[in-house]
Amino acid sequence: MPRFRVTLAYDGTDFAGSQAQPNQRTVQGELERALAQTVGVRTRALFAGRTDRGVHATGQVAAFDMHAWRWGPADLQRSLNASLPSDLRVLAASEADAAFHPRFDAAWREYRYWVAPGALSPFLGRYAWTPRGDVAVDRMLGGATHLEGTHDFASFAGGGEGVPWSRRAMHARGTTRTLFRCACREAEIRFGPGCDHQRAIEVVTTADGFLPRMVRNIVGALVEVGQGRRPPEWIADVLAYRDRRLGSVVAPAHGLALTAVGYDDVTYDLRPAGPGQRRTDEGAT
């Protein structure tokens, strides 16, 4: 029975998240509906990671078994895109090992978040957080250096999983994760003809795994630092608290995108940056 692996991109604005939910429009639900139309039978899709309501993706990975598909991956990609809605697309398709699991086989995941301070664009507001006032990227970088490496990220875990008595604390890894990269860079974004370039800050996070709302909580803390309301060293203090109730505000979902998932067939420098070092976007997949 052939198993296929696909890379998905979607605008999360009108989805209630990636995971199937009763009476809700979800990415998994739409993909499985398109699969049923393509092969005539219900087919379950496995995902590399769960994204919340409003979160986007350009590198989500899914896998599924195709009992009755007689053609190749390119034909499958075309057929699925013909059945999928305009806010969900298959970017690539390939055959995979029968044992491949997009979640459990992943070595790392990458999320990117856009912050556009003071932006008034009706287009940018769909994909970026637009807080009032200026945000200094150099201050954000100063705070981000405290996050790279292996830490207990309980103070940045949402969904009730960042408190000392949470069920997460009983898991093997608990709330400890390795953040390979937390980089902040200036960017200029233009959304179409007639639109001026808009200054934005892109926060790139790459880790061996993420806790619920971890990236959004990290960004919320870094923006507080970037606005001068907290010193960069405060990030280290938040980590040491190991209690979400003492953490930062949470950044809105619509600025976040899952941009890549890495497996053994994708090369990436998984070493955390050393003290005083800054990672650039060179080498990002």
Secondary structure, DSSP 8 states (H G I E B T S, - for coil): --EEEEEEEE-GGG-S-SS--TTS--HHHHHHHHHHHHHSS----EES----TT-EEEEEEEEEE-SS--S-HHHHHHHHHHHS-TTEEEEEEEEE-TT--TTTT-SEEEEEEEE-TT---TTGGGTSB--SS---HHHHHHHHTTTSEEEE-GGG--TT-SSTTSGGGGSSSTTEEEEEEEEEEEEEE--STT---EEEEEEEEEES---TTHHHHHHHHHHHHHTTSS-TTHHHHHHHH--GGGS-----GGGEEEEEEE-TTS----S---TT----STT--
